[in-house]
Structure formats: C-alpha cells, structure tokens
Amino acid sequence: MTRRLIIIGGGAGGVLVALHVVRNSRELTTLTIIEPQQRLGEGVAYSTQDDTHLLNVPAEGMSAYSDDPQHFAAWAGCAPDAFVARHRYAAYLRSELAAAVAASNTVHVQHVCDTAVAISPDPLHVTISTGTVIDGDALILAVGNAPPTSPDWVHNFATTRVVNDPWAPRALDAIGAGDQVLCIGTGLTFVDIALSLARRGVRVTGVSRHGLLPMAHAGFGALPALPAAFATPRAVLHWIRTQPDWRAALGALRPATQHIWQGFTPRQQAQFLRLARRHWDIHRHRMSAAVAHEFAHMQATDAIVVRRGDGRQLAESGAFDAVVLCTGPDDAALLTTPPLLALANAGVICPGPHGMGVDTDAVSGQVKDVAGSPVAGLFTVGPLRRGTLWESTAVPEIRDQAEQLATLLVG
Ligand SMILES: Cc1cc2nc3c(=O)[nH]c(=O)nc-3n(C[C@H](O)[C@H](O)[C@H](O)COP(=O)(O)OP(=O)(O)OC[C@H]3O[C@@H](n4cnc5c(N)ncnc54)[C@H](O)[C@@H]3O)c2cc1C
C-alpha cells in the first residue's frame, strides 16, 4: 500500500522534512506539499530577491544534513564563515529536493500551490482553498510563525501609507527618495528593510519599546565548558555574564538550550521570558558583520535613526509619509485563523507553553490535544515547537527536527 504524507507549508521547514523523507523512504510514498508560494523553500525568510539581504547565520550553520555541516558552503562555493544572500538558500533547498526526488524510485512528491483552509484529524484530510480534499496517513504542520497582526490604530490613517508586510513582493515600491518612513519594530526584519530603504535615499526611523538592535556576529574562540546544570534562568544569565566572551557562551549553550529550557518549571520559563527575552533575542539572533557595518554608517549619517518609545504616538505625529510594520509574529493569532482554527475549537490542538506555537511532544513534535494526549498522525516542525523547546526557529534545529521526523515517519 502507498503511504500518503501531507506537509502544510513549503518554506525551509517543510522542504527539509520533504527532503529527508524522500532520502529515507524505502516504501512507496506520495508526499504532498501544500504551499501557496510558487517556489518552494522560500517561506518568509528566503523569499527576498534582494542580494543584500544576507543570511543571519554563517554558511556552515545552514547545511541540510547534520552529518555534513559544510554541505551548503560547498554548494554555494563560499567560505564556511561567509554570509550568503538569503534567496540562494531557497535555491539550495530546491536543488537538494529535486536531486533527491530524481534519485528516488519510491517517493512521488507533488507541490499543490494553494492554501490549506481546514484539517480533519480523523479520518485525516486537508481541504485547500478550492475545496479539494487531500487524504493522508500523516500530516506535518510546517506553517512557520503566525504572521504579525497589524495594530488597530494603523487603520486610522487616511493619508499615511501603511505597509503591513514588508516581505510581500513589491511592498516597498511606493516609497521613494526623500520620504520619511517610520518602521515599527527594531529586530532583524527592521535592519534589512531600513537598509533597503536608506540606500535609495529614504529617511528611516525605527522605533520599539526598548529601542534595542540585534548585535553583530563576530568570531569567537574556544567554547567554554557548561556547568553540569542550571538551577534557574537567573543562573544561566549569570553564567553568560561571567564568561569572557558572550558569543562563545551562547555558542556553548546552543546545543543544550532545549534541554535547559525543558528542565525549568513553567514558572521559571515565564520568569526567563519576562526577565531576559529581549536581551536574549538580540544576542542570540545576530546580523552579519557586513550588515552591522553598513547599518552603523547609516546611523552615523542620520539616514537611519533608532528610537525607544511608543510607535503609535510617533506614527500619529504626522511626521511620516509611510509606516512599515516590522513587528514579530503574533502568537495569539495562530489558533484563531485557518487552518488551525477548527482543530483548536475541537480541542485537538492547543497553544504551546506560554502561548508560543502549539503544544507538542518534545522529542517527536507530535501534536498534543487538550488532554495532553498525542494526536495520531499529526506532527509539527519549526517555530510551532517554540513553546515546548524555546530554541526552534533557525535552520540547525529545524534541520535536526526534519531528520528525526523523517526517520519516525518512514525510516
Ligand atoms: C527575515 C528572516 C530571516 C531569517 N534568516 C535566517 C537565517 O539566515 N538563518 C536561519 O537559520 N534562520 C533564519 N530565519 C529563521 C527562519 O524562521 C527559519 O530559518 C526558517 O525559514 C523557518 O522556516 P519555516 O518553514 O518553519 O517557516 P516559514 O519560512 O515561515 O514558512 C512557512 C510556510 O508555510 C506556508 N503556509 C502558512 N500557512 C499555510 C497554509 N494555511 N497553507 C499552506 N501553506 C501555508 C507559508 O506560505 C510559508 O511558505 C529568518 C527568519 C526571518 C523572518
């Protein structure tokens, strides 16, 4: 009998799962990837065609194969520590998937270029926007983060242009030289968008409650040895602060982060999020040195200004021609919109710890229902596992999850 697997979401996470399923499967399998974007592998992160939007991770951190860390660098023909244009990563994933499919005589892969609008868990099937129903034996949710939600007050603007999704194709085209633009949010998305705008003579102001910018990548030496255990989040933060090089400290923590997170009580996890989330994010998710250098230059010439404050107040000041939302994912929206809404209403899926992602088994990523029981045939990969694992956003972790999931499903 042919096994039927469905993946909802054909960004990096979905393609990595598909790739490892194809390479591992010895039985006849049909693999359906439901993804509205024409090109697989892009998702939110790798769809930009701007050559100056670089990966935030050196090439040696982006391999599709955990046992061959230099694979992506070799494919891209670059040094292991190079930061490659982001769209090349999507091209890499597509080319690896195509090669695996060509070499497989058991797996048939099809890309359904559409959006999944509903999921039935039993019997398992997915309905797409045309009404077509796709039956499966297992379903992998690889939908990434919930998109940011626009705050209500942006709808008040009659004349100011509002860009809700700066990564949408041609989203910034209407903004021209001399325009004053306010970006809400000062994370990695802001850095890319602000530079793209400033290069064409736009005056950019970025604002966030904390006014904190991501730190820059830089080389570091040997990783320090980790203590045997951390009793509390404060102990982790104290340990980082007392290391000679915080980058090396974070590098040492990285492979242990999921384990440390799961060792904390829910209360301690909440304390970490309250105390340290923003500082963790800007140190952990860094920009390349070249991007940091250009950004500093733009700041020095006032082409880009970063402020701490209330975005709404600034937006309503009338000083800006356009407002661009560079805010992060809206976790609260994840289960209130299709395709997860009906599952959530039926108690088949529920929010993950601290409202991040969905509740899943820590090892397999299998969805847990409202009673905490595993839901047969329903799995997750990537940012949906953030509440359970905390570190579940970037390629190394997603790649490992994809390999493990493929082994579980077809290995
Ligand atoms: C701007 C940016 C830059 C980044 N740079 C890096 C980097 O350099 N290195 C790194 O390791 N990580 C980076 N990341 C982290 C990134 O989250 C991961 O690397 C990875 O791309 C996540 O992939 P994903 O497939 O889980 O999610 P996404 O990329 O968000 O893909 C999810 C896909 O699901 C699809 N989808 C959603 N809902 C449905 C539906 N109902 N039906 C069908 N399809 C659906 C979407 O269309 C999308 O294509 C970056 C993130 C961002 C936002």
PDBQT file of the ligand as one rigid body, heavy atoms in Angstrom, charges set to zero:
ROOT
HETATM    1  C1  LIG A 501      13.577  37.665   7.705  1.00  0.00    +0.000 C 
HETATM    2  C2  LIG A 501      14.058  36.395   8.294  1.00  0.00    +0.000 A 
HETATM    3  C3  LIG A 501      15.374  35.973   8.087  1.00  0.00    +0.000 A 
HETATM    4  C4  LIG A 501      15.836  34.784   8.628  1.00  0.00    +0.000 A 
HETATM    5  N1  LIG A 501      17.116  34.403   8.404  1.00  0.00    +0.000 NA
HETATM    6  C5  LIG A 501      17.544  33.216   8.898  1.00  0.00    +0.000 A 
HETATM    7  C6  LIG A 501      18.878  32.759   8.629  1.00  0.00    +0.000 A 
HETATM    8  O1  LIG A 501      19.657  33.430   7.964  1.00  0.00    +0.000 OA
HETATM    9  N2  LIG A 501      19.240  31.556   9.133  1.00  0.00    +0.000 N 
HETATM   10  C7  LIG A 501      18.404  30.793   9.889  1.00  0.00    +0.000 A 
HETATM   11  O2  LIG A 501      18.778  29.701  10.318  1.00  0.00    +0.000 OA
HETATM   12  N3  LIG A 501      17.149  31.220  10.178  1.00  0.00    +0.000 NA
HETATM   13  C8  LIG A 501      16.708  32.390   9.695  1.00  0.00    +0.000 A 
HETATM   14  N4  LIG A 501      15.431  32.808   9.962  1.00  0.00    +0.000 N 
HETATM   15  C9  LIG A 501      14.579  31.942  10.785  1.00  0.00    +0.000 C 
HETATM   16  C10 LIG A 501      13.554  31.173   9.932  1.00  0.00    +0.000 C 
HETATM   17  O3  LIG A 501      12.366  31.188  10.691  1.00  0.00    +0.000 OA
HETATM   18  C11 LIG A 501      13.925  29.744   9.653  1.00  0.00    +0.000 C 
HETATM   19  O4  LIG A 501      15.217  29.644   9.129  1.00  0.00    +0.000 OA
HETATM   20  C12 LIG A 501      13.031  29.035   8.642  1.00  0.00    +0.000 C 
HETATM   21  O5  LIG A 501      12.975  29.764   7.450  1.00  0.00    +0.000 OA
HETATM   22  C13 LIG A 501      11.641  28.777   9.129  1.00  0.00    +0.000 C 
HETATM   23  O6  LIG A 501      11.044  28.033   8.129  1.00  0.00    +0.000 OA
HETATM   24  P1  LIG A 501       9.565  27.520   8.238  1.00  0.00    +0.000 P 
HETATM   25  O7  LIG A 501       9.346  26.713   7.014  1.00  0.00    +0.000 OA
HETATM   26  O8  LIG A 501       9.352  26.870   9.548  1.00  0.00    +0.000 OA
HETATM   27  O9  LIG A 501       8.666  28.828   8.270  1.00  0.00    +0.000 OA
HETATM   28  P2  LIG A 501       8.348  29.887   7.116  1.00  0.00    +0.000 P 
HETATM   29  O10 LIG A 501       9.547  30.311   6.406  1.00  0.00    +0.000 OA
HETATM   30  O11 LIG A 501       7.517  30.931   7.776  1.00  0.00    +0.000 OA
HETATM   31  O12 LIG A 501       7.459  29.072   6.082  1.00  0.00    +0.000 OA
HETATM   32  C14 LIG A 501       6.150  28.686   6.382  1.00  0.00    +0.000 C 
HETATM   33  C15 LIG A 501       5.441  28.429   5.069  1.00  0.00    +0.000 C 
HETATM   34  O13 LIG A 501       4.133  27.943   5.377  1.00  0.00    +0.000 OA
HETATM   35  C16 LIG A 501       3.250  28.445   4.414  1.00  0.00    +0.000 C 
HETATM   36  N5  LIG A 501       1.895  28.419   4.988  1.00  0.00    +0.000 N 
HETATM   37  C17 LIG A 501       1.435  29.076   6.067  1.00  0.00    +0.000 A 
HETATM   38  N6  LIG A 501       0.133  28.818   6.242  1.00  0.00    +0.000 NA
HETATM   39  C18 LIG A 501      -0.234  27.964   5.255  1.00  0.00    +0.000 A 
HETATM   40  C19 LIG A 501      -1.456  27.347   4.883  1.00  0.00    +0.000 A 
HETATM   41  N7  LIG A 501      -2.587  27.535   5.578  1.00  0.00    +0.000 N 
HETATM   42  N8  LIG A 501      -1.471  26.544   3.798  1.00  0.00    +0.000 NA
HETATM   43  C20 LIG A 501      -0.330  26.314   3.084  1.00  0.00    +0.000 A 
HETATM   44  N9  LIG A 501       0.847  26.877   3.380  1.00  0.00    +0.000 NA
HETATM   45  C21 LIG A 501       0.893  27.695   4.450  1.00  0.00    +0.000 A 
HETATM   46  C22 LIG A 501       3.737  29.853   4.117  1.00  0.00    +0.000 C 
HETATM   47  O14 LIG A 501       3.301  30.279   2.849  1.00  0.00    +0.000 OA
HETATM   48  C23 LIG A 501       5.241  29.666   4.208  1.00  0.00    +0.000 C 
HETATM   49  O15 LIG A 501       5.812  29.452   2.946  1.00  0.00    +0.000 OA
HETATM   50  C24 LIG A 501      14.962  34.006   9.426  1.00  0.00    +0.000 A 
HETATM   51  C25 LIG A 501      13.640  34.426   9.644  1.00  0.00    +0.000 A 
HETATM   52  C26 LIG A 501      13.193  35.593   9.075  1.00  0.00    +0.000 A 
HETATM   53  C27 LIG A 501      11.771  36.031   9.307  1.00  0.00    +0.000 C 
ENDROOT
TORSDOF 0
